[in-house]
Amino acid sequence: MELIHSLIDFILHIDDHLVEIVNDYQYWTYLILFLIIFVETGVVVMPFLPGDSLLFAAGMLAAQPNELNIGIMIILLLIAAISGDSLNYAIGKKFGMRITKFKLFGKQMVTDDQITKTHSFYEKYGSKTIVIARFVPIVRTLAPFVGGIGKMNYGTFITYNIIGALLWVIGITLAGYFLGNIPIIRDNFSKVVLIIIFVSIVPILFEVAKEKFTRKKEAS
């Protein structure tokens, strides 16, 4: 339970934590950011790591004088996002559903329900799921894995992988870079993170509501 509280605190106050990381590790911060994005996109059992909020906060930090370089950061995070999805695809292709049985602290990290929802994304959006999923927490981590299980053509996968990474990393990082220093955003960062998370899960909420409506309609 303490781990969950710590993770929530890290996500909601990631701007403060990034400042601490920069102060403590200086240029090693680039590597830390790289690893977080790489693991969140590349390790199927780690869908709970921050993605959108981390990119936004990193952009905010890069806008500060004498802090991180926005160009270097974007290049490294693009490499992390693209290589992470590629690793996840390879894991899905190699190990399939066996990897979902992995447990951390006695809890299954990837549930059958999460896999089912990701499959529904593929049924609705096809290969474009790899792009759309970049902006949806949990689905972002599971989509390349499910693509690997389904043995999606790798040429198709890597194309959408790169397009999705470009839109996600550049879009959200630059949003933080240009908008993060607006006082109302900077002073209410935890609320901004919650808004980002809510907007990100709207597609899932819509699909769930649509599915329930369809079932009720069929039942009647």
Backbone as a ProteinNet text record, in pm:
[ID]
protein_1_A
[PRIMARY]
MELIHSLIDFILHIDDHLVEIVNDYQYWTYLILFLIIFVETGVVVMPFLPGDSLLFAAGMLAAQPNELNIGIMIILLLIAAISGDSLNYAIGKKFGMRITKFKLFGKQMVTDDQITKTHSFYEKYGSKTIVIARFVPIVRTLAPFVGGIGKMNYGTFITYNIIGALLWVIGITLAGYFLGNIPIIRDNFSKVVLIIIFVSIVPILFEVAKEKFTRKKEAS
[TERTIARY]
83.1	0	86.7	195	286.3	347.8	376.2	430.8	332.2	202.8	99.6	91.1	92.8	87.6	208.3	324.7	447.3	439	383.1	369.8	272.9	159.5	61.3	122.9	196.2	262.6	363.4	438.3	538.6	472.2	358.2	288.4	228.2	158.6	90	185.4	302.5	399.7	530	517.1	636.1	723	661	739.7	839.4	794.3	883.7	989.7	948.6	1044	1150.6	1111.7	1210.6	1313.3	1268.1	1362.2	1463.4	1413.7	1502.8	1601.2	1550.4	1637.1	1746.3	1708.8	1809.1	1913.4	1867	1960	2054.8	2002.9	2083	2171.7	2120	2190.4	2235.4	2192.9	2232.4	2211	2318.3	2299.8	2261.2	2271.6	2221.6	2069.7	2006	1860.3	1812.8	1890.9	1854.7	1838.9	1931.8	1926.6	1806.6	1778.3	1664.5	1533.1	1517.4	1397.1	1387.1	1500	1504.7	1456.3	1507.6	1474.3	1327.4	1270.9	1130.1	1040.4	1065.1	983.9	1007.1	1131.9	1162.9	1092.7	1097.8	1036.3	883.8	826.9	681	624.8	697.6	650.2	699.9	809.3	874.5	856.4	809.2	792.5	644.9	583.9	438.5	383	462.5	412.2	433.6	472.1	495	404.9	275.6	189.4	155	192.3	153.1	252.5	365.9	463.2	408	449.4	397.9	453.5	370.5	415.9	384.7	254.3	211.7	258.9	233.4	269.5	420.4	497	643.1	691.6	637.2	676.4	642.6	523.3	480.2	570.8	597.8	682.7	825.7	875.4	1010.7	1019.9	913.2	909.4	909.7	833	830.9	970	1037.4	1169.6	1270.9	1259.3	1352.4	1336.6	1218.9	1195.2	1263.9	1309.5	1378.1	1522.9	1574.5	1714.4	1811.2	1914.1	2022.6	1975.1	1865	1818.9	1844.8	1750.4	1770	1752.1	1823.9	1813.1	1695.6	1600.5	1478.2	1507.3	1604.2	1636.3	1693.6	1792.8	1854.1	1749.3	1666	1563.8	1466.8	1417	1320.5	1381.6	1504.6	1571	1583.9	1628.8	1646.6	1512.4	1410.2	1280	1214	1241.1	1192.2	1255.7	1385.9	1455.7	1399.5	1375	1321	1182.5	1096.7	959.3	954.6	1035.6	1036	1096.5	1210.8	1276	1194.7	1125.2	1040.1	926.2	855.4	746.4	798.1	916.3	973.9	1005.4	1057.6	1085.5	956.2	852.7	725	663.6	676	629.5	703.7	835.6	917.5	880.7	851.5	811.4	679.6	584.1	455.1	470.8	554.5	574.6	645.5	737.9	819.3	747.4	686.8	632.9	480.2	412.2	266.8	205.8	90.6	14.4	80.8	185	250.7	305	347.9	410	309.1	178.9	76.9	56.2	112	97.1	195.5	284.1	382.4	311.9	356.3	295.4	400	356.9	442.8	371.4	438.5	379	247.2	244.3	128	13.7	31.5	-76.7	-37.7	-134.5	-111.1	-107.1	5.8	26.3	-51.7	-76.3	-155	-274.8	-394.9	-515.9	-574.3	-655.9	-723	-814	-873.9	-963	-886.8	-765.2	-682.6	-646.9	-613.9	-582.2	-704.8	-822.1	-946.1	-975.9	-958.8	-982.9	-887	-762	-664	-701.8	-749.9	-796.9	-911.2	-999.7	-1113.1	-1064.5	-953.9	-894.4	-848.1	-783.7	-736.6	-853.5	-962	-1078.3	-1139.3	-1132.1	-1192.6	-1099.5	-970.4	-878.7	-773.3	-763.8	-664.6	-521.9	-434.8	-294.3	-273.4	-369.4	-358	-363.6	-401.2	-403	-267.2	-158.4	-23.5	-2.4	-63	-51.9	-145.1	-272.4	-373.3	-339.2	-287.6	-257.4	-150.6	-66.9	36.1	-24.1	-148.5	-211	-307.1	-307.6	-400.2	-320.9	-320.1	-246.1	-287.6	-196	-211.3	-220.6	-316.2	-325	-194.9	-131.7	-3.8	100.6	101.6	198.7	158.1	27.2	-20.2	-34.2	-56.8	-83.3	29.7	155.9	261.4	275.9	250.9	256.5	151.3	28.1	-80	-51.4	9.1	48.2	147.5	239.1	335.7	269.8	174.6	101.2	28.5	-32.9	-107.1	-17.8	115.7	213.2	183.8	155.2	137.4	262.5	244.2	358.9	452.5	582	673.6	692.9	691.3	703.8	590.1	468.7	352.4	365.8	407.8	421.3	522.5	641.1	746.1	708.6	633.4	588.5	496.7	395.1	302.1	368.8	463.7	540.3	612.1	681	756	662	553.4	457.1	398	357.5	299.8	397.9	523.4	625.3	649.9	655.7	677.4	564.3	440.9	326.5	321.9	345.7	334.3	446.3	569	683.7	694.6	696.4	713.5	593.5	472.3	352.3	341.9	354	334.1	453.2	574.3	692.5	693	661.9	657.1	539.6	430.8	318.5	364.5	440.1	494.4	594.6	673.9	777.5	715.6	608.9	550	437.6	370	256.5	287.3	390.5	417.5	449.9	498.2	534.3	422.7	307.5	190.6	151.9	142.8	122.5	11.6	-104.8	-217.4	-189	-107.1	-69	42.4	143.6	257.2	213.7	122.2	81.7	-23.8	-78.7	-180	-142.6	-15.8	34.1	-35.5	-62.3	-126.8	-264.7	-337.7	-468.8	-452.7	-347.4	-320.3	-292.9	-217.8	-188.1	-316.7	-405.8	-533.6	-615.8	-611.6	-683.2	-623.3	-489.1	-420.5	-460	-461.6	-498.3	-643	-732.2	-874.2	-895.4	-833.9	-848.1	-794.3	-686.8	-625.3	-714.6	-794.1	-875.9	-1016.7	-1049.2	-1181.2	-1214.6	-1118.6	-1151.1	-1192	-1125.9	-1161.1	-1300.6	-1328.7	-1459.7	-1569.4	-1540.9	-1638.2	-1666.8	-1558.6	-1574.9	-1652.7	-1625.1	-1695	-1843.3	-1873.3	-2012.6	-2084.7	-2015.8	-2075	-2105	-2009.7	-2027.6	-2146.8	-2160.6	-2273.3	-2405.5	-2405.8	-2527.9	-2568.8	-2468.7	-2494.5	-2550.9	-2494	-2542.1	-2684.3	-2716.9	-2852.8	-2951.6	-2907.6	-2992.4	-3019.5	-2912.5	-2927.6	-3014.3	-2999.3	-3076.9	-3226.1	-3255	-3395.5	-3455.7
-120.3	0	125.6	121.7	236.6	264.1	155.6	170.6	243.6	210.5	275	422.9	455.2	595.6	672.4	609.2	674	697.8	600.3	613.3	725.3	732.1	838.7	975.6	984.6	1111.1	1150.1	1051.5	1078.8	1131.5	1071.7	1112.6	1252	1276.2	1403.8	1520	1489.9	1596.2	1571.1	1520	1481	1600.9	1720.4	1840.9	1867.6	1853.8	1873.5	1765	1641.4	1530	1542.4	1592.2	1609.8	1715.9	1821.1	1924.1	1862.1	1777.2	1709.2	1618.2	1546.5	1456.2	1534.1	1648.1	1730.2	1782	1827.8	1879.7	1771.5	1649	1539.4	1472.3	1459.5	1378.6	1457.2	1582.7	1671.1	1603.5	1587.4	1536.4	1388.8	1316.5	1179	1176.3	1294.7	1303.8	1256.6	1285.3	1240	1088.3	1018.8	871.8	823.4	889.4	850.9	865.5	978.9	1000.4	896.6	869.7	768.9	634.3	592.7	461.5	451.8	559.6	556	537.1	614.5	602.5	467.6	422.5	293.8	179.5	178.8	71.2	78.6	201.3	214.8	167.1	189.6	146.6	8	-37.2	-159	-282	-265.3	-380.4	-394.7	-498	-511.9	-512.7	-552.6	-558.5	-427.3	-320	-191	-80.5	-106.8	-4.7	111.4	99.5	200.5	316.4	307.7	416.3	539.9	661.1	783.3	800.1	845	869.6	1011.3	1040.2	1172.5	1281.7	1260.4	1362.3	1382.6	1274.5	1285.4	1370.6	1346.5	1424.3	1571.5	1598.8	1737.5	1806.3	1736.8	1795.4	1814.4	1720.6	1733.2	1854.5	1877.4	1995.7	2123.3	2125.3	2240.1	2269.1	2163.2	2178.3	2229.7	2182.3	2224.3	2372.5	2429	2571.1	2662.1	2602.8	2681.8	2709.4	2827.6	2858.5	2760.8	2724.2	2640	2502.6	2452.8	2319.3	2225.3	2138.1	2039.5	2101.1	2047	2093.8	2024.2	2101.7	2044.9	1957.8	1997.1	1919.7	1783.4	1781.5	1654.4	1564.7	1626.1	1549.1	1481.9	1556.9	1501.4	1387.2	1403.5	1298	1169.8	1183.7	1066.7	1000.5	1081.6	1025	959.1	1011.6	946	807.8	801.7	672.2	575.7	626	541.7	489.3	576.8	537.2	437.4	460.7	371.3	235.7	236.9	110.5	35.6	110.1	46.2	-30.9	33.2	-36.4	-156.7	-141.3	-252.3	-371.5	-342.7	-449.9	-519.4	-439.6	-495.8	-583.9	-539.8	-620	-753.7	-748.7	-870.3	-964.3	-907.2	-989.1	-1060.3	-985.7	-1045.7	-1156	-1133.5	-1232	-1356.5	-1336.6	-1448.1	-1528.7	-1459.1	-1527.3	-1534.9	-1449.9	-1454.2	-1426.5	-1486.6	-1459.3	-1511.9	-1592.5	-1646.2	-1535.7	-1424.2	-1316.8	-1246.3	-1258.7	-1190.1	-1255.9	-1374	-1443.2	-1390.7	-1300.1	-1242.7	-1165.7	-1185.9	-1117.3	-1036	-919.5	-833.8	-810	-844.9	-835.1	-911.6	-1025.6	-1112.5	-1072.2	-965.4	-919.6	-933.2	-979	-992.3	-852.3	-816.2	-680.2	-651.2	-752.8	-736	-828.5	-772.2	-852.9	-891	-995.4	-1039	-928.6	-852.4	-743.6	-636.1	-604.8	-506.4	-556	-682	-740.3	-735.9	-767.8	-766.6	-627.3	-525	-387.1	-347	-393.1	-360.8	-429.1	-552.4	-622.9	-546.3	-488.3	-413	-289.2	-231.2	-117.5	-161	-277.4	-328.9	-356.8	-411.2	-441.5	-314	-204.8	-79.2	1.5	9.5	100.4	30.1	-102.8	-174.6	-135.8	-126.5	-96.9	41.5	132.7	268.5	267.2	152.3	139.3	175.7	139.6	167.7	317.6	398.3	544.1	596.8	557.5	607.6	568.5	446.5	395.1	477.6	547.7	630.9	728.9	768.5	871	813.6	679.6	614.7	532.2	572.3	495.9	349.1	262.4	116.7	58.5	107.6	59.4	90.1	204.1	241.7	131.4	69.9	-35.9	-168.4	-194.8	-325.7	-338.9	-227.1	-234.8	-300.9	-259.9	-328.2	-474.3	-506.2	-644	-729.4	-677.8	-750.1	-759.5	-654	-658.7	-770.5	-791.1	-899.9	-1035.9	-1049	-1175	-1209.1	-1105.6	-1126.4	-1133.7	-1123.8	-1130.6	-1029.2	-904.5	-795.8	-783.3	-753.7	-734.1	-629.7	-663.5	-573.8	-441.9	-445.1	-321.5	-225.1	-278.6	-197.3	-146.3	-237.9	-201.3	-88.3	-100.4	-1	133.5	132.5	258.6	334.4	264.7	328.7	357.6	275.4	296.8	431.9	457.5	582.6	702.8	689	799.6	832.8	729.1	749.7	814.5	769.2	825.1	972.8	1007.4	1147	1236.3	1192.4	1272.2	1284	1171.6	1166.9	1244.7	1208.8	1270.3	1418.7	1451.7	1591.5	1674.9	1622.2	1697.9	1731.6	1631	1654.7	1726.3	1692.7	1760.2	1908.1	1940	2081	2154.3	2082.9	2144.8	2188.5	2101.4	2137.7	2251.5	2250.7	2352.5	2491.4	2499.1	2628.6	2671.4	2573.3	2606.6	2595.1	2518.7	2486.3	2603.3	2712.9	2828.4	2931	2901.1	2985.8	2967.1	3076.6	3065.4	2971.2	2978.4	2895.1	2746.4	2711.9	2572.6	2530.4	2616.9	2585	2568.8	2655	2653.6	2548.8	2486	2381.8	2255.3	2218.4	2109.4	1977.2	1947.6	1820.3	1810.6	1924.4	1923.9	1905.6	1965.6	1949.8	1803.5	1735.8	1593.1	1511.9	1541.6	1469	1492.7	1615.7	1646	1567.2	1563.1	1487.6	1340.6	1285.2	1143.3	1121.5	1212.8	1198.1	1203	1302.5	1315.4	1190.1	1133.3	1016.1	892.5	882.2	761.1	778.4	897.1	919.1	814.6	781.7	678.5	545.2	505.3	379.5	389.9	502.1	520.9	519.3	580.6	583.8	443.7	364.7	228.4	142	157.5	79.6	114.3	245.5	290.4	242.2	248.7	204.8	55.1	-22.4	-167.6	-203.7	-134.3	-160.7	-124.5	-12.8	29.7	-72.3	-122.7	-221.9	-350	-394.6	-517	-502	-384.9	-361.1	-360.4	-300.9	-293.3	-431.4	-516.9	-652.6	-737.3	-712.6	-789	-757.8	-631.5	-591.5	-630.1
0	0	0	76	81.2	-56.1	-130.2	-265	-355.7	-344.1	-425.3	-392.9	-260.9	-219.2	-273.2	-267.1	-316.4	-466.3	-539.6	-684.4	-719.8	-648.5	-673	-645.1	-534	-500.2	-607.4	-658.2	-761.5	-888.3	-925.6	-1047.8	-1033.3	-919.4	-901.5	-878.4	-823.2	-794.7	-868.5	-989.4	-1064.5	-1100.5	-1108.8	-1136.3	-1024.7	-898.2	-784.2	-778.2	-806.3	-800.3	-909.3	-1025.9	-1132.9	-1096.3	-1029.1	-982.7	-886.5	-796.4	-700.8	-774.2	-875.5	-952.3	-1023	-1083.9	-1153.1	-1054.7	-938.5	-837.7	-787.3	-773.5	-718.7	-823.8	-947.4	-1047.7	-1170.8	-1180	-1290.7	-1426.6	-1506	-1642.2	-1647	-1535	-1530.9	-1539.5	-1521.8	-1533.2	-1669.9	-1773.8	-1908.7	-1911.5	-1847.3	-1844.1	-1764.1	-1652.2	-1568.6	-1645.1	-1714.7	-1794.8	-1906.8	-1970.6	-2077.2	-2025	-1909	-1854.4	-1815.5	-1758	-1717.8	-1839.9	-1945.9	-2066.7	-2134.4	-2137	-2199.7	-2127.8	-1994.9	-1917.2	-1927.2	-1920.3	-1925.8	-2058.7	-2166.6	-2297.9	-2336.5	-2273.3	-2318.3	-2232.8	-2109.3	-2019.9	-1987.8	-2038.6	-2034.2	-1892.5	-1793.3	-1655.8	-1581.2	-1651.6	-1586.6	-1643.6	-1663	-1724.2	-1631.7	-1502.2	-1404.9	-1395.7	-1464.4	-1458.6	-1530.2	-1485.3	-1548.5	-1689	-1779.8	-1916.2	-1958	-1977.1	-2020.4	-1923.9	-1794.3	-1695.7	-1688.5	-1707.4	-1706.3	-1823.7	-1942.8	-2060.1	-2041.2	-1989	-1968.4	-1866.6	-1755.4	-1651.1	-1699.7	-1779.5	-1834.3	-1926.1	-2004.5	-2089.2	-2007.4	-1898.9	-1808.1	-1754.1	-1712	-1652	-1753.6	-1877.3	-1982	-2015.7	-1984.7	-2013	-1911.9	-1801.2	-1699.5	-1741.2	-1709	-1743.5	-1676.6	-1750.4	-1697.6	-1651.4	-1709.1	-1673.6	-1791.1	-1824.8	-1929.6	-2068.1	-2166.2	-2303.9	-2371.5	-2423.2	-2479.6	-2601.2	-2684.4	-2804.5	-2770.8	-2680.7	-2638.1	-2573.4	-2488.8	-2418	-2514.9	-2612.3	-2706.8	-2787.1	-2831.9	-2908.7	-2826.1	-2700.9	-2614.3	-2582	-2556.3	-2522.7	-2643.5	-2762.5	-2884.2	-2900	-2878.3	-2886.8	-2783.4	-2661.3	-2554.3	-2590.2	-2643.3	-2676.1	-2790.9	-2893.6	-3010.4	-2975	-2906.7	-2869.3	-2764.4	-2674.8	-2574.5	-2637.4	-2731.3	-2800.5	-2879.3	-2939	-3016.5	-2926.6	-2807.4	-2711.1	-2669.4	-2643.3	-2600.3	-2708.3	-2833.3	-2946.7	-2950	-2930.9	-2933.7	-2819.5	-2700.7	-2586.5	-2616.4	-2672.9	-2707.7	-2810.3	-2910.7	-3016.7	-2964.2	-2870.2	-2819.9	-2711.5	-2615.6	-2497.9	-2494.7	-2571	-2572.6	-2436	-2409.9	-2288.3	-2161.4	-2175.8	-2056.1	-1966.9	-2027.8	-1951.4	-1860.9	-1892.8	-1813.1	-1677	-1658.8	-1530.2	-1426.1	-1469.3	-1377.1	-1265.8	-1141.1	-1027.4	-952.1	-902.8	-821.5	-689.9	-579.4	-446	-438.6	-509.4	-503.7	-593.7	-671.9	-758.9	-904.7	-984.4	-1127.6	-1189	-1252.9	-1300.4	-1428.2	-1508.4	-1630.7	-1621.7	-1621.2	-1605.3	-1741.3	-1739	-1861.9	-1915.5	-1823.7	-1864.5	-1942.3	-1897.5	-1967.8	-2108.1	-2118.4	-2249	-2340.4	-2283.7	-2361.3	-2415.2	-2329.8	-2372.6	-2484.3	-2473.9	-2577.7	-2708.5	-2699.9	-2819.4	-2885.8	-2802.7	-2857.8	-2931.8	-2885.4	-2955.3	-3094.2	-3100.5	-3229.5	-3324.1	-3268.3	-3350.7	-3408.9	-3332.2	-3375.9	-3466.9	-3430.3	-3499.4	-3584.4	-3575.1	-3653.2	-3615.6	-3716	-3690.5	-3629.7	-3652	-3596.4	-3444.3	-3386	-3239.8	-3181.3	-3250.8	-3201.1	-3183.4	-3272	-3260.7	-3152.9	-3160	-3065.6	-2922.3	-2904.7	-2770.7	-2699.5	-2773.7	-2710.9	-2611.1	-2634.4	-2552.1	-2449	-2434.9	-2341.7	-2240.1	-2111.8	-2010.9	-2010.6	-1975.9	-1970	-2111.4	-2192.8	-2331	-2404.1	-2369.4	-2430.1	-2412	-2294.9	-2266.5	-2328.3	-2331.8	-2375.3	-2527.1	-2597.1	-2741.9	-2820.9	-2802.9	-2878.9	-2839.6	-2712.5	-2664.6	-2735.2	-2741.7	-2809.3	-2958.7	-3015.1	-3156.2	-3182.4	-3087.6	-3099.9	-3089.6	-2996.5	-2981.7	-3111.7	-3172.4	-3297.1	-3419.3	-3395	-3504.4	-3616.2	-3572.2	-3667.9	-3754.4	-3881.3	-3970	-3910.1	-3897	-3826.6	-3900.8	-4033.8	-4110.3	-4078.1	-4069.6	-4033.4	-3890.9	-3800.8	-3660.2	-3641.2	-3697.7	-3673.9	-3734.6	-3844.6	-3904.3	-3809.6	-3757.8	-3664.4	-3530.4	-3493.3	-3371	-3377	-3486.8	-3502.7	-3510	-3586.2	-3597.6	-3460.5	-3387.3	-3254.5	-3159	-3162.3	-3073.8	-3103.9	-3231.5	-3270.9	-3219.2	-3240.1	-3195.7	-3043.9	-2976	-2829.3	-2761.5	-2791	-2722.8	-2756.2	-2884.8	-2924.1	-2880.1	-2902.9	-2869.1	-2721.7	-2634.4	-2491.9	-2429.2	-2471.5	-2415.7	-2451.7	-2575.6	-2616.1	-2551.6	-2525.2	-2453.6	-2314.7	-2247.1	-2116.9	-2126.8	-2234.2	-2254.2	-2273.1	-2351.3	-2383.3	-2288.3	-2226.8	-2140.7	-1991.9	-1958.7	-1818.9	-1729.6	-1786.9	-1704.7	-1693.2	-1752.2	-1727.9	-1581.4	-1503.9	-1357.8	-1315.3	-1380.7	-1337.8	-1357.6	-1457.9	-1481.7	-1386.7	-1374.6	-1287.6	-1142.1	-1096.5	-955.5	-924.4	-1027.7	-1005.4	-1081.4	-1072.9	-1155.2	-1126.2	-998.8	-965.2	-1029.6	-1036.5	-1102.8	-1253.5	-1309.4	-1452.8	-1484.8	-1398.1	-1417.9	-1418	-1323.2	-1317.8	-1445	-1496.4	-1620.9	-1737	-1742.1	-1848.1	-1842.3	-1720.1	-1703.2	-1745.3	-1703.7	-1737.2	-1888.1	-1952.7	-2098	-2167.7	-2111.8	-2172.3	-2165.8	-2057	-2042.1	-2097.6	-2150.4	-2209.3	-2316	-2407.3	-2507.1	-2444.7	-2335.4	-2268.1	-2207	-2138.1	-2076.8	-2182.9	-2296.6	-2406.3	-2458.3	-2476.3	-2528	-2429.8	-2298.7	-2196.4	-2196.1	-2200.4	-2200.9	-2326.4	-2438.8	-2564.9	-2562.3	-2505.3	-2497.9	-2409.4	-2293.9	-2203.4	-2269.5	-2341.6	-2410.7	-2517.1	-2588.9	-2693.9	-2634.5	-2521.4	-2456.5	-2407.9	-2349.6	-2301.9	-2417	-2529.9	-2646.8	-2704.6	-2706.9	-2758.6	-2665.9	-2533.7	-2436.9	-2444.3	-2477.8	-2486.6	-2622.6
[MASK]
++++++++++++++++++++++++++++++++++++++++++++++++++++++++++++++++++++++++++++++++++++++++++++++++++++++++++++++++++++++++++++++++++++++++++++++++++++++++++++++++++++++++++++++++++++++++++++++++++++++++++++++++++++++++++++

